């Protein structure tokens, strides 16, 4: 994560770092993510999580989902060439569980932002409008607190 323009490392246990980096946030709590410097509403900058080592966008748009017995987590990326104008994500709450969650936005394996907290017993959505150019081949992924999955798309020109 960045603070005053400098990258700040957050040292956590190897098991927690591995779980965070895996993208399977189903069994994590907000407190666990906070201990790694990850919280709702983060804008930009990468979260460097120490201890563990830690997909395609056509010229117009791309989307994809990870499916499980409990949910479907999806990524939706819109833009032109290497410019990403809109990057959205959703998770389908098949069993109408009443919970709160937030999305993580990953660029090339680094967490660069999070959404605000959303609560309820329906499907969850988060929206980002980065209006940013990415290097050809950059992988964009999403995770959600309390849900499994990490759908990804790759930026290509």
SVG drawing of the C-alpha trace seen along z (x, -y; Angstrom):
<svg xmlns="http://www.w3.org/2000/svg" viewBox="-32 -12 40 39">
<polyline fill="none" stroke="black" stroke-width="0.4" points="0.0,0.0 1.2,-3.6 1.5,-6.2 2.8,-9.7 3.9,-8.2 6.0,-5.4 5.2,-1.7 4.4,-0.4 4.9,3.3 2.6,5.1 4.1,8.2 1.6,10.9 1.9,14.7 2.8,16.8 -0.6,18.6 -2.5,15.3 -0.4,13.8 -0.9,17.0 -4.7,16.9 -4.9,13.2 -2.8,13.7 -4.7,16.8 -7.8,14.7 -10.0,17.0 -11.3,14.5 -14.3,16.6 -13.0,17.4 -11.3,14.1 -12.6,11.4 -12.3,7.6 -10.0,7.6 -7.6,10.1 -7.5,8.0 -7.0,4.8 -4.0,6.4 -2.5,6.6 -3.3,3.0 -6.4,3.9 -9.6,2.0 -12.7,0.9 -12.5,-2.2 -8.8,-2.0 -8.1,-3.8 -4.7,-3.3 -1.3,-2.0 -0.3,1.6 -0.4,3.6 2.8,5.4 2.0,8.4 5.2,10.0 5.6,13.6 4.2,15.6 5.0,15.7 2.3,15.2 -7.8,14.4 -8.2,11.4 -9.5,7.9 -10.4,7.5 -10.1,4.0 -13.6,3.3 -14.5,5.3 -14.3,8.6 -15.9,10.5 -15.6,13.8 -16.8,15.6 -15.6,18.2 -18.5,20.5 -18.9,22.5 -21.7,24.3 -22.2,21.2 -21.7,18.3 -20.6,16.9 -17.9,14.2 -17.5,12.1 -15.3,9.4 -16.4,7.0 -13.8,4.8 -14.7,2.1 -12.4,0.0 -10.5,-0.3 -7.2,1.3 -5.0,0.8 -7.3,-1.9 -9.7,-0.6 -12.6,-3.0 -14.8,-0.8 -14.0,2.2 -16.9,3.7 -17.3,6.9 -20.1,8.9 -20.8,11.9 -24.1,13.8 -25.4,14.7 -27.1,18.0 -28.3,18.7 -29.4,15.1 -26.9,14.9 -27.2,11.7 -23.7,10.3 -21.4,7.4 -18.5,7.6 -16.2,5.5 -14.3,6.1 -10.6,6.2 -9.1,4.9 -5.8,6.7 -3.4,5.5 -0.6,7.8 -0.9,9.7 -0.9,6.6 -3.9,5.4 -4.4,1.8 -7.7,0.9 -10.9,2.0 -14.6,1.0 -16.7,-0.4 -18.6,2.0 -21.9,3.4 -24.4,5.2 -27.5,7.2 -28.9,10.6 -28.8,10.2 -26.1,10.1 -23.2,7.7 -21.8,5.2 -18.8,2.9 -17.8,0.4 -14.5,-1.3 -13.8,-3.8 -10.0,-3.8 -9.8,-5.5 -6.2,-4.2 -3.8,-2.6 -2.3,0.7 0.8,2.5 -0.2,5.0 -0.7,8.4 -1.5,6.9 -3.8,9.2 -6.8,7.6 -8.5,9.7 -11.2,9.3 -11.8,10.9 -14.6,10.4 -14.3,10.6 -16.2,13.7 -16.5,15.3 -14.2,17.7 -13.0,17.0 -10.7,14.7 -11.9,14.0 -9.3,12.4 -9.1,10.8 -6.0,9.8 -5.5,6.4 -4.4,6.8 -4.0,4.3"/>
</svg>
